[in-house]
Amino acid sequence: MGRDAQNRGLWRAGLPCGFLRSALLALTMIASIAFASAVRAAQDNPSEYQLKAAFVYNFAKFVDWPPNTFPESQSAFSICILGSDPFGSAIDDALRDKTIANHPVIVRRMKEETEARHCQILFVSGSERSHLRDILGSLKGASVLVVGDAEGFAAAGGAIELTLQDNHVRFLINPGAADQAGLRISSKLLALATIVRSGSESGKN
């Protein structure tokens, strides 16, 4: 699709291009703040997974979980990693002392998908790609935002797929997958994503 056709589509959706540019800048600035301390401590240029850690954290600010997600008002907001951990200490550094809606953020690493039903965000490592169908099946009925960065992850039923294009982190969203988990993704985040449907070709929102 050409740029002019994309722009006309955005205007029909009530989202002027200037808004999208401003929103993208805002999200980028928010992400930058999230991992700024870790970057300063480690190196001048953030690594791929420092960037992705910041995006995972910021996705939580644009998603609504059902009211019964947390058993107590001060229950932790769990960001979980299933399989081989590609983040290392980057995600721990980026999320240290962070909160989501007054819930302290904790990072959990797990080997079995059956442990993930009580997570709020689950990052599925590329090491688990061949088991994705089983993982998603085990989460049926659980309000878990499933994120990954394997190619085709969102089209296969994951909610958000992170990609790296020209050294910039981009993301694809499968709204149907989020709906099935009982999650509502903000239109502001959807406006910045490439929208895909399970088992169908992707298209720009």
C-alpha positions, 0 to 999 in steps of 0.5 A: 500500500502506498503512503498516500493510500495509508494516509487516507485510510488513517484519516477515514479512521479519524486518526490524522497523521500528525496525531500518529507522529506525535503519539509515536514520539510520546511512546518512544519518549516514555520507553526511553525514560523506562530504560534510561538508568539501565542504559547509562549504567551499561553502555551508550547505545541500548541493546536490542533487549534493553529496548524490548524490555522497555516496550514490554513495560510500556505496553502494560500502560496501554492495556486494561486487565479485568478487575478480578485480575489482582486478588489484593490491591497491592498484589504484584504485577507479574511480567514473566519470561517463558523459555530461554531468557533473551533479556538477561539482567536488562529487564530486571534493571529496566523494571526495578522499582517500577509500578503499574497502576500502583502494583509493584512490577516483578519479573519471573522466569519459568520453564513450564507454561502451566505456571504462566496463568497468574502472570499479567504479561508473558514473554514467550522466548523464541526457544518455545516457538514450536510449542506456541500452540500448546502454550496458548491453549494452556492460557485459555481463559486466563487474562494474560497478555502474550508477547513474543518476538519470533517471526509470525508470532502474532499471526499464530495467536500471540497478542503482541509481536516485537520486531526489529527493523532498521535498528528500531523496535516495531510491534504487531498486535493481534486484537482478537488474541487480546479480546480472547484473553479478556484484555482491552488494548488502548486505541492509542497503542493500536494506532501505532501498531501493524494489525494482524489477525490469526491465520490471515495476512497483516495490514496497517491499522 
